Amino acid sequence: MPHADNHGVRIHYEVTGKGAPLVLLHGFGASGDAWHAGGHVSALKDEFEVITMDARGHGRSDKPHDLSAYSLPNRVRDVTTVLDDAGVETAHFLGFSLGGITGFGLSKHAPHRFHSVIVLGAHPYSEGRSSGFEEWGRRYMDQGVEAAIERREMESGPLSDEQKSDLKARDWKALGALLISTERIAGLSEGLVHGRIPYLLLCGTGDESYELVGQAAREFPNVTSMGLDGLDHHESRSRLDVLIPIVREYFGPSRGFVDSQAR
């Protein structure tokens, strides 16, 4: 399985299908495998060259513990380094939740590499808004999986032994560093001001980011939004019957289709 090297940090990725290159970037604590397990890759591979990657700190990618390793420019370079390694000049991008934060960074740090972007379940407002990421990031770095189990049980009730085992397999110092770094991102919306890439912000109406997503669509050029009626944060990703038709239409030929066979 291929890895791309971003200045010594190895990023795992997989390529499936043929068509317009499309990068899928997962949310916190997951990996590129989530898009396969969720059925997204199977649903898209006949129309797109689907590139799934493990964000640094996750899956089979390297997991640095230094906060500076998780800067937004580094995260964006992970994506473009994967494109370089896969021989892809330009692509579409879909990022969910924390992956959407990286998606906003594309407009500032690599606009020439992307035709269009969908951000699912995230907004571009960072300054002056506490997400709790730093607090939980510190606890993850200090307490490890015990803090992760505590938080998950607070949100969804008692965990099974299998669920606890899954959490224990993750590197919580790396994930904690990632969360702290994310809390400290400044200027997340800077690239959107210039309107270099068209963005579609998708968000469930039951997601706490819903109102801010609508605000971004009103504020920035080339940004539109769509509410996914009745869906919460995680349902917006898992409901293929809702998500996949939108993805196919937005990333279709009218959005700068580049067939991988033509490269």
SERO-4910 file (N, C-alpha, C, O; in steps of 0.05 Angstrom, whole numbers):
BEGIN
 pado doro    nc1    nc2    nc3   cac1   cac2   cac3    cc1    cc2    cc3    oc1    oc2    oc3
  Met    A     17    -24      0      0      0      0     18     25      0     37     26     15
  Pro    A     11     45    -17     30     67    -20     29     87      3      9     90     17
  His    A     52     99      7     55    121     26     69    144     11     87    140     -6
  Ala    A     60    169     16     73    193      6     89    205     29     81    203     52
  Asp    A    112    217     22    130    228     43    129    258     43    138    271     23
  Asn    A    118    270     64    118    299     67    139    307     87    133    309    111
  His    A    163    313     77    185    321     94    189    302    118    191    311    141
  Gly    A    189    276    113    194    256    133    170    245    147    172    226    162
  Val    A    146    256    142    122    245    153    108    229    131    100    240    110
  Arg    A    105    203    136     93    186    115     63    185    117     52    181    139
  Ile    A     50    190     94     21    191     93     10    168     76     16    166     53
  His    A     -5    151     88    -17    128     74    -41    136     58    -57    152     66
  Tyr    A    -43    125     34    -66    130     17    -72    106     -1    -55     88     -5
  Glu    A    -96    106    -13   -104     86    -32   -119     99    -54   -132    120    -51
  Val    A   -117     88    -78   -131     98   -102   -149     76   -113   -140     53   -117
  Thr    A   -174     83   -117   -194     64   -127   -211     77   -149   -220     99   -145
  Gly    A   -214     63   -171   -232     72   -192   -219     89   -213   -194     93   -213
  Lys    A   -235     98   -233   -225    115   -255   -244    138   -260   -269    135   -256
  Gly    A   -233    160   -268   -250    184   -273   -236    208   -262   -212    209   -260
  Ala    A   -251    228   -255   -240    253   -243   -229    247   -216   -243    235   -199
  Pro    A   -204    254   -210   -192    249   -184   -208    264   -162   -214    287   -165
  Leu    A   -214    249   -141   -229    260   -118   -217    250    -92   -216    226    -87
  Val    A   -207    269    -76   -195    262    -50   -217    262    -29   -233    281    -27
  Leu    A   -218    241    -13   -236    239     10   -219    240     35   -202    223     39
  Leu    A   -225    259     53   -210    261     78   -229    259    102   -248    274    104
  His    A   -223    240    119   -240    232    141   -240    252    165   -225    271    164
  Gly    A   -256    246    185   -257    262    209   -239    251    231   -223    233    227
  Phe    A   -241    264    255   -223    257    277   -226    228    286   -248    218    290
  Gly    A   -203    216    290   -202    189    301   -208    166    282   -206    143    289
  Ala    A   -214    173    257   -220    153    237   -196    148    219   -173    154    227
  Ser    A   -200    138    195   -179    135    175   -192    133    147   -217    134    145
  Gly    A   -176    131    127   -187    128    100   -204    103     97   -222    102     79
  Asp    A   -200     83    114   -217     59    113   -246     65    118   -264     50    109
  Ala    A   -252     87    132   -280     94    138   -296     98    113   -320     92    112
  Trp    A   -284    109     92   -298    113     67   -304     87     52   -323     85     38
  His    A   -286     67     56   -292     41     44   -313     27     60   -332     17     48
  Ala    A   -311     27     87   -330     13    103   -358     25    101   -378     11    103
  Gly    A   -359     51     97   -384     65     96   -398     63     69   -421     71     66
  Gly    A   -384     52     49   -396     49     22   -391     72      3   -400     71    -20
  His    A   -377     92     12   -373    116     -5   -356    109    -30   -362    118    -52
  Val    A   -335     94    -25   -317     88    -48   -331     71    -68   -329     76    -92
  Ser    A   -346     51    -60   -361     34    -78   -381     50    -94   -385     45   -118
  Ala    A   -393     70    -81   -414     86    -95   -402    105   -115   -416    114   -133
  Leu    A   -376    112   -112   -364    133   -129   -343    123   -148   -335    138   -167
  Lys    A   -333     99   -145   -309     90   -160   -314     87   -190   -295     87   -205
  Asp    A   -339     84   -199   -344     81   -227   -344    108   -241   -343    109   -266
  Glu    A   -345    130   -226   -345    157   -238   -321    173   -231   -314    193   -244
  Phe    A   -307    165   -210   -284    181   -200   -260    163   -194   -263    139   -187
  Glu    A   -237    174   -196   -213    162   -185   -211    170   -156   -202    192   -149
  Val    A   -221    153   -138   -224    160   -110   -198    156    -95   -187    134    -94
  Ile    A   -188    177    -82   -163    176    -67   -171    180    -38   -179    201    -29
  Thr    A   -167    158    -22   -172    159      6   -145    160     20   -126    146     12
  Met    A   -143    176     41   -117    179     55   -122    180     85   -143    187     94
  Asp    A   -101    171    100   -102    173    129    -88    199    137    -64    202    132
  Ala    A   -103    217    149    -91    242    159    -69    236    179    -70    216    193
  Arg    A    -48    253    179    -27    249    199    -39    246    227    -57    261    234
  Gly    A    -28    227    242    -38    221    269    -59    199    269    -68    191    290
  His    A    -66    189    245    -87    169    242    -78    145    225    -60    147    209
  Gly    A    -93    123    230    -90    100    212    -62     91    208    -47     87    228
  Arg    A    -54     87    183    -27     77    176     -8     99    169     14     94    158
  Ser    A    -16    125    174      3    147    170     19    151    195     13    140    216
  Asp    A     41    167    193     58    172    216     42    189    236     23    203    229
  Lys    A     51    188    262     36    200    284     55    217    301     62    209    324
  Pro    A     63    240    291     81    257    308     66    267    333     41    270    333
  His    A     81    273    354     69    283    379     74    313    383     64    324    402
  Asp    A     88    325    365     94    354    366     71    370    356     61    365    334
  Leu    A     62    390    371     39    407    363     44    420    335     26    421    319
  Ser    A     69    429    330     74    443    305     71    425    281     67    435    259
  Ala    A     73    399    285     70    381    262     42    382    250     38    374    227
  Tyr    A     22    391    266     -5    391    257    -15    419    248    -39    425    248
  Ser    A      3    436    240     -4    462    229    -21    458    204    -19    438    190
  Leu    A    -37    478    198    -54    476    174    -37    473    148    -44    457    131
  Pro    A    -16    488    145      0    484    121     11    456    118     12    445     96
  Asn    A     19    443    141     28    416    139      6    397    131     11    378    115
  Arg    A    -18    401    141    -40    384    134    -47    387    104    -53    367     91
  Val    A    -46    411     94    -51    415     65    -30    402     49    -35    390     28
  Arg    A     -4    405     57     17    392     42     15    362     42     23    349     23
  Asp    A      4    350     63     -1    322     63    -19    314     39    -14    294     25
  Val    A    -39    330     34    -58    324     12    -44    328    -14    -46    310    -32
  Thr    A    -29    350    -18    -16    354    -44      7    335    -48     13    327    -71
  Thr    A     20    326    -27     41    306    -30     29    279    -39     42    265    -55
  Val    A      6    272    -29     -8    248    -38    -15    251    -68    -10    232    -83
  Leu    A    -25    274    -76    -31    278   -104     -5    275   -121     -6    262   -142
  Asp    A     17    287   -112     42    284   -127     50    255   -129     58    246   -151
  Asp    A     49    241   -107     57    213   -107     40    196   -125     49    176   -137
  Ala    A     14    203   -127     -5    188   -144     -5    197   -173    -19    186   -189
  Gly    A     11    218   -179     12    228   -206    -12    244   -215    -19    244   -238
  Val    A    -24    257   -196    -49    273   -201    -42    302   -199    -31    312   -180
  Glu    A    -49    317   -221    -43    346   -222    -63    362   -206    -56    379   -190
  Thr    A    -89    357   -212   -111    371   -199   -133    352   -191   -136    331   -204
  Ala    A   -149    359   -171   -169    341   -161   -192    356   -149   -191    380   -145
  His    A   -214    342   -144   -235    352   -127   -229    342    -98   -212    324    -94
  Phe    A   -243    353    -79   -237    347    -51   -263    347    -35   -280    365    -37
  Leu    A   -266    326    -18   -288    324      1   -276    318     28   -263    297     32
  Gly    A   -281    336     47   -271    332     74   -293    332     94   -310    350     94
  Phe    A   -294    313    112   -314    311    133   -303    320    160   -282    312    168
  Ser    A   -318    338    173   -311    346    200   -283    357    202   -277    377    190
  Leu    A   -265    344    217   -237    353    218   -224    353    191   -207    370    186
  Gly    A   -231    335    174   -221    335    146   -230    360    131   -217    369    113
  Gly    A   -253    370    139   -263    395    127   -246    419    135   -244    438    119
  Ile    A   -234    419    159   -216    440    167   -193    441    147   -185    463    138
  Thr    A   -181    419    141   -160    418    121   -171    428     94   -157    442     80
  Gly    A   -196    421     88   -208    430     63   -209    461     61   -205    471     39
  Phe    A   -215    475     83   -215    504     82   -187    514     76   -183    535     63
  Gly    A   -166    500     86   -139    509     82   -130    507     53   -111    521     46
  Leu    A   -143    491     37   -135    488      9   -137    514     -6   -121    520    -23
  Ser    A   -157    530      1   -162    555    -14   -140    575    -10   -136    592    -27
  Lys    A   -125    573     12   -103    592     17    -76    580      9    -60    594     -3
  His    A    -72    554     15    -46    543     12    -41    526    -14    -19    520    -20
  Ala    A    -63    519    -28    -59    503    -52    -83    506    -71    -93    486    -81
  Pro    A    -92    530    -77   -116    533    -94   -112    523   -122   -132    515   -135
  His    A    -88    523   -132    -83    514   -160    -85    484   -163    -84    474   -186
  Arg    A    -87    469   -141    -88    440   -143   -116    428   -142   -120    404   -144
  Phe    A   -137    445   -138   -164    435   -134   -184    450   -151   -184    474   -153
  His    A   -202    434   -164   -223    445   -180   -246    456   -163   -256    478   -167
  Ser    A   -254    440   -143   -276    448   -125   -275    431   -100   -262    410    -99
  Val    A   -289    441    -79   -287    429    -53   -314    427    -41   -331    445    -42
  Ile    A   -319    404    -28   -342    400    -11   -332    397     18   -315    380     23
  Val    A   -342    414     36   -336    410     64   -362    401     78   -383    413     75
  Leu    A   -360    379     92   -383    366    104   -381    368    134   -363    357    146
  Gly    A   -400    383    147   -400    384    176   -379    400    189   -369    393    210
  Ala    A   -371    423    176   -351    441    189   -355    469    178   -366    473    156
  His    A   -347    489    194   -349    517    186   -321    530    187   -303    518    200
  Pro    A   -317    553    174   -290    565    172   -284    586    193   -266    602    189
  Tyr    A   -299    587    215   -294    608    235   -279    596    259   -288    579    273
  Ser    A   -254    606    262   -237    595    283   -233    615    306   -233    607    329
  Glu    A   -229    640    300   -221    660    321   -244    665    340   -267    668    333
  Gly    A   -237    665    366   -256    673    387   -278    653    392   -298    659    406
  Arg    A   -275    628    383   -295    608    387   -282    583    400   -266    569    387
  Ser    A   -289    578    424   -278    554    438   -293    529    430   -317    528    433
  Ser    A   -279    510    420   -291    484    412   -287    463    433   -299    441    431
  Gly    A   -271    469    453   -264    448    473   -241    430    463   -233    412    478
  Phe    A   -231    435    439   -210    418    429   -185    419    446   -172    398    451
  Glu    A   -177    443    455   -152    445    470   -155    430    497   -136    416    505
  Glu    A   -177    433    510   -181    420    536   -179    389    532   -165    376    547
  Trp    A   -194    378    513   -194    350    509   -167    340    498   -158    319    504
  Gly    A   -155    357    481   -128    350    471   -108    347    493    -92    328    493
  Arg    A   -108    365    512    -90    363    535    -96    337    551    -78    324    560
  Arg    A   -121    331    555   -128    307    570   -119    282    555   -110    263    567
  Tyr    A   -122    282    529   -113    259    513    -83    255    516    -73    233    519
  Met    A    -69    277    514    -39    275    516    -30    267    544    -11    252    546
  Asp    A    -45    275    564    -37    269    592    -47    242    602    -33    227    615
  Gln    A    -72    235    595    -86    212    606    -90    189    585    -96    167    593
  Gly    A    -86    195    560    -88    174    540   -116    164    536   -135    179    537
  Val    A   -118    138    532   -143    126    524   -164    128    546   -188    128    540
  Glu    A   -156    131    571   -176    134    593   -193    158    588   -218    157    593
  Ala    A   -181    180    580   -196    205    574   -214    201    550   -237    211    550
  Ala    A   -204    186    530   -220    181    506   -245    164    513   -267    169    503
  Ile    A   -241    144    529   -264    127    537   -284    143    554   -308    141    550
  Glu    A   -274    160    572   -292    177    588   -309    195    570   -333    197    574
  Arg    A   -296    207    550   -311    226    533   -332    211    516   -354    220    514
  Arg    A   -324    188    505   -342    173    488   -366    163    504   -389    164    495
  Glu    A   -362    155    529   -384    145    546   -402    168    555   -425    164    559
  Met    A   -390    192    558   -406    216    564   -426    222    541   -448    230    545
  Glu    A   -416    217    517   -432    224    493   -452    202    485   -474    209    476
  Ser    A   -444    177    489   -461    156    477   -467    133    496   -479    113    488
  Gly    A   -459    134    522   -464    113    540   -442     92    542   -421     96    528
  Pro    A   -445     71    558   -424     51    562   -414     39    536   -430     34    518
  Leu    A   -388     34    535   -376     22    511   -372     -8    515   -368    -17    538
  Ser    A   -373    -23    494   -367    -51    495   -337    -55    496   -321    -36    492
  Asp    A   -328    -80    503   -300    -86    504   -287    -81    476   -264    -72    474
  Glu    A   -302    -88    455   -292    -84    428   -287    -55    422   -267    -47    410
  Gln    A   -306    -38    430   -303     -9    426   -280      2    441   -265     19    432
  Lys    A   -276     -7    466   -254      2    482   -227     -7    470   -208      8    470
  Ser    A   -227    -31    459   -203    -42    447   -195    -25    422   -172    -20    417
  Asp    A   -216    -16    407   -211      0    384   -199     27    392   -180     37    379
  Leu    A   -208     39    414   -197     64    423   -169     60    433   -152     78    429
  Lys    A   -163     38    446   -137     33    457   -116     30    435    -92     34    440
  Ala    A   -124     23    411   -106     19    389    -96     46    377    -78     45    360
  Arg    A   -108     68    385   -101     94    373    -79    108    389    -75    102    413
  Asp    A    -65    126    376    -43    141    389    -55    167    400    -59    186    385
  Trp    A    -61    168    426    -76    190    437    -58    215    442    -68    237    443
  Lys    A    -32    211    444    -14    235    445    -15    249    418    -16    274    418
  Ala    A    -14    234    397    -16    247    370    -43    260    366    -44    282    356
  Leu    A    -64    246    373    -91    258    369    -96    282    387   -110    301    379
  Gly    A    -84    281    411    -86    304    428    -72    328    417    -82    351    417
  Ala    A    -48    324    406    -33    346    393    -48    357    370    -48    381    366
  Leu    A    -61    340    355    -77    349    332   -100    367    341   -105    388    329
  Leu    A   -114    359    362   -136    375    372   -127    403    382   -140    423    376
  Ile    A   -105    403    397    -95    428    407    -87    446    384    -94    470    384
  Ser    A    -73    436    365    -65    451    342    -90    462    327    -89    485    317
  Thr    A   -111    446    325   -135    455    311   -148    478    325   -157    497    312
  Glu    A   -149    477    352   -161    498    367   -146    525    362   -158    546    364
  Arg    A   -120    523    357   -104    547    354   -101    557    326    -87    577    321
  Ile    A   -114    545    306   -113    555    279   -124    583    277   -146    588    287
  Ala    A   -110    601    265   -119    628    260   -122    632    230   -108    621    214
  Gly    A   -142    649    223   -145    656    195   -155    633    177   -148    632    154
  Leu    A   -171    616    188   -181    593    173   -196    601    148   -196    587    128
  Ser    A   -210    624    149   -227    633    127   -212    651    107   -224    660     87
  Glu    A   -186    656    111   -172    675     95   -173    669     65   -177    687     49
  Gly    A   -169    644     58   -170    636     30   -197    640     17   -198    645     -7
  Leu    A   -218    637     32   -245    640     21   -251    668     12   -267    672     -6
  Val    A   -238    688     24   -242    716     16   -237    720    -13   -250    736    -26
  His    A   -217    706    -24   -209    711    -52   -225    694    -72   -224    699    -96
  Gly    A   -241    676    -62   -259    661    -80   -245    645   -102   -255    644   -124
  Arg    A   -222    634    -96   -206    620   -117   -217    593   -124   -213    584   -147
  Ile    A   -231    580   -106   -242    553   -111   -272    554   -103   -278    566    -83
  Pro    A   -289    542   -119   -317    539   -110   -320    519    -87   -309    497    -88
  Tyr    A   -334    527    -66   -339    510    -43   -369    505    -40   -385    524    -43
  Leu    A   -376    481    -33   -402    474    -24   -400    464      4   -386    445     10
  Leu    A   -414    477     23   -414    469     51   -440    454     56   -461    465     55
  Leu    A   -437    429     63   -460    412     70   -460    408    100   -440    404    113
  Cys    A   -485    410    111   -487    407    140   -515    398    147   -535    409    137
  Gly    A   -517    378    164   -542    370    174   -556    392    190   -542    407    205
  Thr    A   -581    394    188   -595    415    203   -595    409    233   -600    427    249
  Gly    A   -588    385    241   -584    378    269   -556    380    279   -550    372    302
  Asp    A   -538    391    262   -510    394    269   -506    422    282   -518    441    273
  Glu    A   -490    423    303   -485    449    316   -472    470    298   -472    493    305
  Ser    A   -459    461    276   -446    479    258   -465    491    237   -457    508    221
  Tyr    A   -490    483    237   -509    490    216   -512    520    211   -510    529    189
  Glu    A   -516    536    232   -520    564    229   -495    578    218   -497    596    201
  Leu    A   -471    570    227   -447    582    218   -440    575    189   -428    590    175
  Val    A   -448    551    181   -445    543    153   -461    562    135   -452    570    114
  Gly    A   -486    567    143   -502    586    128   -491    614    127   -492    628    107
  Gln    A   -479    623    149   -466    649    150   -443    651    131   -440    671    117
  Ala    A   -427    629    129   -404    629    111   -413    632     82   -400    645     66
  Ala    A   -435    619     75   -446    621     47   -454    649     41   -452    657     18
  Arg    A   -464    664     60   -472    691     56   -449    710     55   -450    731     42
  Glu    A   -427    703     68   -405    721     72   -383    720     50   -371    740     43
  Phe    A   -378    696     40   -355    692     22   -363    686     -7   -383    672    -12
  Pro    A   -348    697    -26   -354    691    -54   -347    662    -60   -330    650    -48
  Asn    A   -361    651    -80   -356    623    -89   -363    603    -67   -355    579    -70
  Val    A   -377    610    -46   -385    591    -25   -415    589    -25   -429    609    -22
  Thr    A   -425    565    -28   -454    560    -25   -457    539     -3   -439    525      5
  Ser    A   -482    537      7   -487    518     28   -513    503     23   -530    513      8
  Met    A   -516    480     35   -540    464     33   -544    450     60   -526    436     70
  Gly    A   -568    453     71   -575    439     95   -586    411     89   -602    408     71
  Leu    A   -577    391    104   -587    364    101   -608    359    122   -602    356    145
  Asp    A   -633    360    113   -656    361    131   -657    338    151   -657    315    143
  Gly    A   -657    345    177   -661    325    198   -637    309    205   -639    292    223
  Leu    A   -614    313    192   -591    297    198   -573    310    218   -570    335    219
  Asp    A   -560    294    235   -540    305    254   -512    303    241   -510    297    218
  His    A   -492    309    257   -465    311    247   -456    285    233   -447    285    210
  His    A   -459    262    246   -450    237    235   -468    226    214   -459    213    195
  Glu    A   -494    231    216   -513    221    196   -508    235    169   -513    223    148
  Ser    A   -498    259    169   -492    273    144   -471    259    127   -471    261    103
  Arg    A   -454    244    141   -433    228    126   -444    201    120   -438    190     98
  Ser    A   -459    188    137   -466    160    134   -490    156    116   -494    134    105
  Arg    A   -507    176    112   -531    173     95   -523    176     66   -525    197     54
  Leu    A   -515    154     53   -507    154     26   -529    162      7   -524    175    -14
  Asp    A   -553    156     13   -576    163     -4   -579    193     -6   -590    202    -26
  Val    A   -570    207     14   -572    237     13   -546    248      2   -547    266    -15
  Leu    A   -523    239     11   -497    251      4   -488    245    -24   -479    264    -38
  Ile    A   -489    220    -33   -476    213    -58   -488    227    -82   -473    236    -99
  Pro    A   -514    230    -85   -525    246   -108   -515    274   -108   -510    285   -130
  Ile    A   -511    287    -85   -501    314    -84   -472    315    -94   -464    332   -109
  Val    A   -456    295    -84   -428    294    -92   -425    290   -122   -409    303   -135
  Arg    A   -441    271   -133   -439    266   -162   -446    291   -178   -433    297   -198
  Glu    A   -466    305   -170   -474    329   -185   -454    351   -183   -447    364   -202
  Tyr    A   -444    356   -158   -426    379   -154   -399    374   -167   -387    393   -177
  Phe    A   -389    350   -166   -363    343   -178   -365    332   -206   -345    321   -216
  Gly    A   -387    336   -219   -391    326   -246   -376    341   -267   -360    359   -260
  Pro    A   -380    335   -293   -364    346   -315   -364    377   -316   -345    389   -324
  Ser    A   -386    389   -307   -388    419   -309   -369    432   -288   -365    456   -290
  Arg    A   -358    416   -269   -340    427   -249   -311    423   -256   -294    422   -238
  Gly    A   -304    420   -281   -276    417   -289   -266    388   -288   -245    383   -277
  Phe    A   -282    370   -299   -275    342   -300   -248    337   -312   -242    347   -334
  Val    A   -232    321   -299   -206    313   -310   -205    282   -308   -203    271   -286
  Asp    A   -206    269   -330   -206    240   -330   -178    230   -325   -159    238   -339
  Ser    A   -175    211   -306   -149    201   -300   -136    186   -323   -112    184   -325
  Gln    A   -153    175   -341   -142    161   -363   -129    179   -384   -113    170   -401
  Ala    A   -135    205   -382   -124    224   -401    -97    235   -392    -84    250   -408
  Arg    A    -88    229   -368    -63    239   -358    -40    224   -370    -17    230   -364
***
